[in-house]
Amino acid sequence: MSAKDKDCGHHHHHYQQFLRRLAAVLLALTIIVGIVIFIIWAVLRPSKPHFILQDVTVFSLNASTSPNLLSLSMQVTISSRNPNDRIGVYYLEMDVYGAYRGQQLTLPTLLPSTYQGHRDIVVWSPFLSGDAVPVAPDVAVSLQQDKNVGAVLFNVKVDGQVKWKVGTWISGRYHLNVNCPAFIKFGNADHHAIALGSAMKFQIVQSCHVEV
């Protein structure tokens, strides 16, 4: 073997050592950064946003049993409060819809993407409507019976995604599921109801169940 070949082999060996050391340093840095982020995350422990259904305005509600169809038109007011002192919340791809006995009655309404700072409150007032929505026979019968009694339990649901913001760091996406029960009493049975022309506005102020 010539001196030139020995010199090339020597340099190749040192280059391989350099690559191994560089890979080890990068791996160590990655682990350290991951541990730091985990510690910050564990210390801060973001709390779920608090959602409240403030009111529901019902414009129309009709049920037919032959065929089994439901029609619903309403506007809801939902507020969200960020309970965290150091963590911001991004709301993304938030769909709101009305449901009855597990049956979706309105088309989903998309809420605008929103950033919520520390202890901030955000309020949305979307319109929800569904016209002649096919439902199971028992659902149509139940709604007709509830209307005759004068009390209907609806659910206003929110389905979307959230991101957490800590300083300049932003987390990945987490699924957000919100369920707000809306117990509505028709006629004169509910002193929180306000007539608005042919519509009825019901003051609810009901806490929602939130899952993240």
N, C-alpha and C positions, 0 to 999 in steps of 0.2 A: 504494500500500500504506500502511495506517495505521500509526501508531507502535505501536499495540497488536499488530498482526500481526507487525511487525518484532521486537518484544520476545518474542513467543511463539516465533518462528523461532529467535531467539538462544538461548533457554532449551532448545529442542529439540535444537539443535546441541550445546550443552554436555552435555546428558543422554546423547546418543549417544557423545560422547567419554568420558564417565564409564563407560558400559557397556563400551566397548572396553578402557579401561585396567583395569577390574575383571576382565574376562575374561583379559587378558594376565597380571595378577598371579596369578589363580587357576591359570592354566596353568603359570606359572613355579613356583609352590608345589608343584603336582602333580608336575612334573618333578623338583624338588629332593627331595621325599619319596621318589619312586621311585628316584632315584639313591642316596639314603642307605640305603634298604632293600636295594637290590642290592649295595651295598658291604658292608653287614653280612652279608648272605647269602654273598657271595663269600669274605669273610674267615673266617667260621665254618665254611662248607662241611660241612653235617651228614653224618656217616657213617651207613651203614645199620646197623640193629640186628643183633646177633649172635644167631642162634637155634641151640639145641642140643636134639636129641631125646635125652632122658635114659633113658627106658625104655619098653617096650611089654609090656602084659599081654594075652595072647591067651586068650580064654575059649572060643571055638569057631571052627573053620575047616573048611568043607566045600565040596566041589566035586562036581558031577555033570555027566556028558557027554550024558545023554539024559533031559530036555533039558539045555542048557548053562546051568547056574545055579551061582552062588557065594554062600556065606553066610559072613559074618565078623562077629565080635564081639570088641572089644578096648578097652583103655584105654591112653592114651598120656600121657606127661609131657613137656611142652615148656617150655623156659625161654628167655627173651629178655633180653639185656643191652643197655642203651643205652651205647654207647662214647663219647658226646659229653660234654664238660665243661660246656658252656654251653647246650645245647639239650635240651629235653624232647620227649617223643614221646607223641602221643595215638593209641591203637589203636582203630579203629572198624570195626564190621560184619565181624568176623573169623570166617570159616567154616573149620572143620577137617574133613578127610575122609581116608579111607584109599583107596589105589589100588594096582593091580597091573598091570604092563605097559601103563600108560596108561589102564586101565579103572577108573573110579570104582566102588568096592565098597561104600561106606557112605554113608548120608545125611549131609549136612553138619551139623556141630554148631556152633552159634553161641557164640562166646566173649564174655564180658562186656566192654563198652567199658572201657578202662583207660588211665590216664595214667602214664607212666614218666618219673621225674625223671632228673637227671644221674647217670650211672653206676649207675642202679638196675637190679635184676633182678626180672623178673616170671615166675611159674611157673603154668602151666595144666595140668590133668589131666582132659581131656574123655573121655567114653565115645563110641566110634564103633561103629556097627553097621549091617549091611545083611543083609536076609533074602531069600534066593532071588533074587539080582540076575541078570537075563539078561545073558549075555556072549557074545562071539564064540566059536565052537567051538575055535579055537586057544588062546584064553586059558584056557578050562576045562581043556583037555588039558595045557597048560604048568603050571598050578598043581598038577594031580594028579601030574604027573611030578616037580615040585619037592618036593612033600610026600613022595613015595616016596624021593627022594634024601635028604631031611632038611634042606633049606635053601631058604628062600623070601625073595626080595627084595621087600619092600613099599615104598611111598612114602607118607609122611604129609605132606599138603599143607595149607597155610594160604593162604587168599585173603581179602584185606581191604583196608583203607585206613588211611593214617596222616596225621597232621598234625604239623608241627614247631612248637615253642613257643620263642621267643627273647624273654626278658623278658616283656612284656605282649603282644607281637605273636605272632599265630598264623597259620600259613600256610594255604593251601588244601589240599584233599585230594590225596593221592598214592596210587596203587595199590600194594599190597604183595603180593608172591607169594613164598611160601616152600616149598621142596621138601626134605623130610628123608628120606633113604634109611634103611630099616630092614632090615638083613640078619639074618634069624632062622634059627637052627639048631635043629631039633627033636631030641628024644631026648636022649641023653647027649653029643652032639657039642659042646655049648656049655656051658662051665663057668660062664658068666655067667647061666645060666637057673636060676630058683627055682620050685619047684612050690608052687602055692597051691591046694590041693584039686585040682579038675579043670583049673584054669587054669595057665598057665606065664608067669612074669614074666621078661623078658629085659632085662638091663642093656645099653643101647646106647651112650650118651654119644657121639653122632654129630653133627658140625657140619652145618648145613643151608645150602642155597644160597638166598640172599636177593636179590630184585630189587625195587627201588623206582623 
